[in-house]
Amino acid sequence: MQRVAIYAREVPTVGAARQLDAQVARVSAVVRRRGGWVVATYIDCCPGTTLVRPGLGALMAHAGAGWFDVVVVERREQVALDPSLRRQVCDVLSRVGVRAVVLHPPLEARLGRLVAGLALVDLVEGL
């Protein structure tokens, strides 16, 4: 059974806490159905374009300490809108042996995998 961390993030708005709770519940349900064990949940509710966020910082520190094997996010944009920032996060996670999984990749990634014949599961690795 893989140890899984969930990362959720929403920009602060009215009802953001409810949105975060729903996001975590959706991801947790998928992880449980796949036989994973959710050992940690990291949440940020902040705007911005940097990677300096309390939840993400704790996630990265705990990944380095070996707390979990996989990080699951609902959408890759929750990590960062900027692809280069997402790549930085992936690189750090990869160096410490933690795999990143996106539940709902962008349409172009899903189509590319379908065409390549790799769309056999509904989880796509990488951010």
C-alpha positions in Angstrom: 0.0 0.0 0.0 1.5 3.3 -1.0 1.6 6.2 1.4 0.0 9.2 -0.2 0.0 12.9 0.4 -2.7 15.2 -1.0 -2.0 18.8 -2.0 -5.0 21.1 -2.4 -5.0 24.8 -3.2 -7.6 27.4 -3.9 -7.3 31.2 -4.3 -9.0 32.9 -1.4 -12.7 33.6 -2.2 -16.0 33.4 -0.5 -16.5 29.7 0.1 -12.9 28.7 -0.5 -12.8 26.6 2.6 -15.8 24.5 1.3 -14.0 24.2 -2.1 -10.9 23.0 -0.4 -12.8 20.4 1.7 -14.5 19.2 -1.4 -11.3 19.0 -3.4 -9.6 17.0 -0.6 -12.6 14.7 -0.3 -12.6 13.9 -4.1 -8.9 13.2 -4.2 -9.1 11.1 -1.0 -11.9 9.0 -2.5 -9.8 8.2 -5.6 -6.7 7.4 -3.5 -8.7 5.0 -1.3 -10.4 3.3 -4.4 -6.9 2.8 -5.8 -5.7 1.1 -2.6 -3.6 4.1 -1.3 -3.3 5.2 2.2 -3.6 9.0 2.8 -1.0 9.9 5.4 -0.9 13.7 5.0 -2.9 16.5 3.5 -1.4 19.9 2.7 -3.5 22.9 2.0 -2.8 26.4 0.8 -5.4 29.1 0.3 -3.4 31.9 -1.2 -2.9 33.7 -4.5 0.5 34.3 -6.0 3.0 33.0 -8.5 5.7 31.8 -6.2 6.3 28.5 -4.6 6.7 30.1 -1.2 3.5 28.8 0.5 3.1 27.2 3.9 1.4 24.0 2.8 3.7 23.4 -0.2 6.8 24.2 2.0 5.7 21.6 4.5 4.9 19.1 1.8 8.4 19.5 0.3 10.1 19.2 3.7 8.1 16.1 4.6 8.8 14.5 1.1 12.5 14.9 1.8 12.0 13.2 5.2 10.4 10.2 3.5 6.9 10.6 5.0 5.1 9.5 1.8 5.7 7.8 -1.6 3.3 9.7 -3.8 1.8 13.2 -4.0 -1.6 13.6 -5.6 -3.2 16.8 -6.8 -6.5 17.2 -8.5 -5.2 19.6 -11.2 -1.6 20.5 -12.0 -2.4 24.3 -11.8 -2.9 23.9 -8.1 0.8 23.4 -7.7 1.6 26.4 -9.9 0.3 28.0 -13.1 3.8 28.5 -14.4 5.1 25.2 -16.0 8.7 26.0 -15.0 7.6 26.3 -11.3 5.8 23.0 -11.6 8.9 21.4 -13.1 10.9 22.7 -10.1 8.5 20.9 -7.7 8.6 17.7 -9.8 12.4 17.8 -9.9 12.6 18.1 -6.1 10.1 15.4 -5.5 11.8 13.1 -8.0 15.2 13.6 -6.3 13.8 12.3 -3.0 11.9 9.4 -4.7 8.4 10.8 -4.5 6.1 10.4 -7.5 3.6 13.1 -8.4 0.2 12.2 -9.8 -2.4 14.5 -11.3 -6.0 13.2 -11.3 -7.3 15.5 -14.0 -4.6 16.4 -16.5 -5.2 19.0 -19.1 -7.1 17.9 -22.2 -4.0 18.0 -24.5 -2.2 15.6 -22.1 -5.2 13.2 -22.0 -5.5 13.2 -25.8 -1.8 12.7 -26.3 -1.8 9.7 -24.1 -5.0 8.3 -25.7 -3.4 8.6 -29.1 -0.2 7.0 -27.8 -2.3 4.1 -26.4 -1.4 4.9 -22.8 -4.8 6.0 -21.5 -5.4 2.7 -19.8 -5.8 4.3 -16.4 -7.4 7.6 -15.3 -4.3 8.8 -13.4 -1.5 10.6 -15.2 1.9 10.9 -13.7 3.8 14.2 -13.5 2.9 17.8 -13.0 
